[in-house]
Amino acid sequence: MPSETRSPRLAVLIDADNTSAKIADGLFEEVAKIGEASVRRIYGDFSGTRSKGWADVLAKHAIIPQQQFAYTTGKNASDITLVIDAMDLLHSGRFDGFCLVSSDSDFTRLAARIREQGVDVFGFGEQKTPESFRQACRRFVYTENLVPGTVKDEQNTASPDKPLQPATTAVPLIKKVLSQEDTEDGWVNLGTVGKQLLNLAPDFDPRTFGFRKLSDLIRKTNQFDVQQAEGRPVSIRLKQRGKK
């Protein structure tokens, strides 16, 4: 009997000083889509008020706190400890990927170093996160999208949503992907489009524009034709002239 294929082993390292505890549930739901969170550690000074919110969710998600007392103002011992732990875990060779949860650009070099080793890095941070850190990750997820109520509910499309960006801002990037594929009839498989979007922009996410599905976002822009023949995957192309 063949052995069951195990999910990718992930090390989830959270910078408590730059991450709100409100995203905890959504964070681990998102991580579960990628693989198994074998290591769950959070770094910060939990004796102060800044990271106090995390104390209530540590047990729920089996997160191990790494207490770092702020002995000296302006010195971030938490960041240093997180980096040291990440390198130790990387060199153990036991992990398929790292989830770095922070909006701090200081982790850009860490993400790049891990990827140089051939290990995937998934970043999680606020929209204010510097581009350098976002681009250093294989994929970057805005934590604002992990808070309930930020995207349209599939069961109730009339429910309020709070997109970080209007749908129209996604159009240039989608057009760029279609131009790169350059098929004979202009139609491109939606799955191919989705993969290439992440290659071009690690932080691309339909939820940023208020939609759970890429197909719904594309339809909303009204800039593309969408088709799905029976038994076939969804395909898209630039909207043809004369069509509404």
C-alpha positions in Angstrom: 0.0 0.0 0.0 1.6 3.3 -1.1 2.3 5.8 1.7 0.2 8.9 1.9 1.9 12.0 0.5 2.6 14.4 3.3 1.9 18.1 3.0 4.8 20.5 2.8 6.4 21.2 6.2 6.3 24.9 7.0 8.0 27.0 9.7 5.7 29.9 10.7 7.6 32.8 12.3 5.6 35.8 13.5 7.0 39.2 14.3 4.5 40.3 17.1 5.8 43.9 17.1 4.6 44.3 13.5 1.5 42.0 13.3 -2.0 42.3 14.8 -3.4 39.4 16.7 -6.7 40.0 14.8 -5.4 38.1 11.8 -4.5 34.9 13.7 -7.4 32.8 12.6 -7.2 33.9 9.0 -3.4 33.5 9.0 -3.4 29.8 9.9 -6.3 29.1 7.6 -4.2 30.6 4.8 -1.1 28.7 5.9 -3.1 25.4 5.9 -3.7 26.0 2.1 0.0 25.9 1.6 1.0 23.0 3.9 1.5 21.9 7.5 2.6 24.5 10.0 5.1 22.2 11.8 6.8 25.1 13.7 4.7 28.0 15.0 6.7 30.7 16.8 6.1 34.3 17.7 8.7 36.9 18.7 8.1 39.9 20.9 7.9 41.5 24.3 4.7 40.0 25.7 5.2 41.8 29.0 4.3 45.1 27.4 1.0 46.3 25.9 2.1 46.3 22.3 2.1 42.5 22.0 -0.5 41.7 24.7 -3.3 40.9 22.1 -1.4 37.8 21.0 -1.5 36.3 24.6 -5.2 35.4 24.1 -4.6 33.4 20.9 -1.3 31.6 21.5 -2.9 28.5 23.0 -5.7 28.3 20.4 -3.2 28.0 17.5 -0.4 26.3 19.5 2.0 29.1 18.9 5.2 29.1 21.0 6.1 32.6 22.3 9.7 33.6 22.2 9.9 36.3 24.9 12.3 39.2 24.2 12.5 41.9 26.9 13.2 45.4 25.6 16.2 46.1 27.8 17.4 48.8 25.4 15.3 51.3 23.6 15.7 51.2 19.8 17.2 47.7 19.8 15.0 45.1 18.3 16.1 41.8 19.9 12.9 40.1 18.6 14.0 40.6 14.9 17.5 39.2 15.7 16.2 36.2 17.5 13.7 35.5 14.6 16.5 35.6 12.1 18.8 33.3 14.1 16.0 30.8 14.6 15.1 30.9 10.9 18.7 30.1 9.9 18.9 27.3 12.4 15.6 25.8 11.0 16.8 26.3 7.4 20.0 24.5 8.0 18.2 21.6 9.7 16.9 20.7 6.2 13.5 19.6 7.6 11.3 22.3 6.1 9.8 22.8 2.6 8.9 26.4 3.2 8.9 29.4 5.6 6.0 31.8 6.4 7.4 35.1 7.6 4.7 37.2 9.2 5.8 40.9 9.4 5.5 44.2 7.6 9.1 45.0 8.3 11.5 45.4 5.4 14.3 44.2 7.7 13.4 40.7 6.7 14.0 41.2 3.0 17.5 39.7 3.2 16.3 36.8 5.3 13.7 35.9 2.7 16.2 36.2 -0.1 18.7 34.0 1.7 16.1 31.3 2.4 15.1 31.3 -1.3 18.7 31.1 -2.4 18.8 27.8 -0.5 15.9 26.5 -2.8 13.3 26.8 -0.1 10.0 28.7 -0.6 9.2 31.8 1.4 5.6 33.0 1.9 5.3 36.5 3.3 2.4 37.9 5.3 2.1 41.6 6.1 0.1 44.8 5.8 -0.3 46.7 2.5 2.3 49.2 3.8 5.0 46.5 3.6 7.9 47.8 1.5 8.1 46.3 -2.0 11.6 44.9 -1.4 10.2 42.4 1.2 7.1 41.6 -0.9 9.2 40.9 -4.0 11.7 38.7 -2.0 8.9 36.2 -1.3 7.5 33.6 -3.6 4.1 34.8 -2.6 3.0 37.7 -0.4 -0.4 37.9 1.3 -1.8 41.1 2.6 -3.0 40.5 6.2 -5.9 43.0 5.7 -7.3 40.2 3.4 -7.2 37.8 6.3 -9.7 39.7 8.4 -13.3 38.5 8.1 -15.6 40.7 6.0 -13.0 42.0 3.6 -14.2 40.1 0.5 -17.5 39.3 -1.1 -19.2 36.3 0.5 -19.8 33.6 -2.2 -23.2 32.9 -0.7 -24.2 36.6 -0.6 -22.6 38.8 -3.2 -24.5 41.8 -1.9 -22.6 41.7 1.4 -20.4 44.7 2.0 -16.7 44.4 1.1 -13.7 46.6 1.8 -11.3 46.1 -1.1 -7.8 47.5 -0.7 -7.8 48.5 -4.3 -10.4 49.0 -7.1 -10.8 46.2 -9.6 -9.6 48.4 -12.4 -6.1 48.6 -11.0 -5.6 44.9 -11.8 -6.3 45.3 -15.5 -2.8 46.4 -16.7 -1.1 43.3 -15.0 -3.7 40.9 -16.4 -3.2 42.4 -19.9 0.5 42.0 -19.6 0.1 38.3 -18.8 -2.1 37.8 -21.8 0.3 39.6 -24.1 3.1 37.3 -22.8 1.2 34.1 -23.6 0.5 35.2 -27.2 -1.8 32.4 -28.3 -3.2 32.1 -31.8 -6.8 32.8 -30.9 -6.1 35.1 -27.9 -7.7 32.7 -25.4 -5.6 31.8 -22.4 -6.4 29.2 -19.6 -7.4 31.0 -16.4 -5.1 28.7 -14.4 -2.2 29.7 -16.5 -3.1 33.4 -16.0 -3.2 33.0 -12.2 0.2 31.3 -12.0 1.8 33.9 -14.2 0.2 36.8 -12.2 2.0 35.5 -9.1 5.3 35.2 -11.0 5.0 38.8 -12.0 3.6 40.1 -8.7 4.0 37.9 -5.6 1.4 40.0 -3.8 -1.3 39.6 -6.4 -4.5 38.4 -4.7 -8.2 38.7 -5.9 -9.1 39.4 -2.3 -7.2 42.7 -2.5 -9.8 43.8 -5.0 -12.8 42.4 -3.0 -13.2 39.0 -4.7 -12.4 35.5 -3.6 -12.1 34.2 -7.2 -9.9 35.5 -10.0 -12.7 34.8 -12.5 -15.1 37.1 -10.6 -12.5 39.9 -10.5 -11.9 39.6 -14.3 -15.6 39.7 -15.0 -15.9 42.8 -12.8 -13.3 44.7 -14.8 -15.4 44.3 -18.0 -12.2 44.4 -20.0 -12.0 40.7 -20.9 -14.1 38.0 -22.6 -14.6 34.9 -20.4 -15.6 31.5 -21.7 -16.0 28.0 -20.3 -17.0 25.2 -22.7 -18.6 22.1 -21.2 -16.0 20.0 -19.5 -13.3 22.5 -20.2 -11.5 25.0 -17.8 -12.3 28.7 -17.9 -10.4 30.8 -20.4 -10.1 34.5 -21.0 -8.9 37.0 -23.6 -8.9 40.7 -24.2 -12.5 41.9 -24.9 -13.0 42.0 -28.7 -14.1 45.3 -30.3 -17.8 45.7 -30.9 -18.6 43.5 -27.8 -19.9 44.8 -24.6 
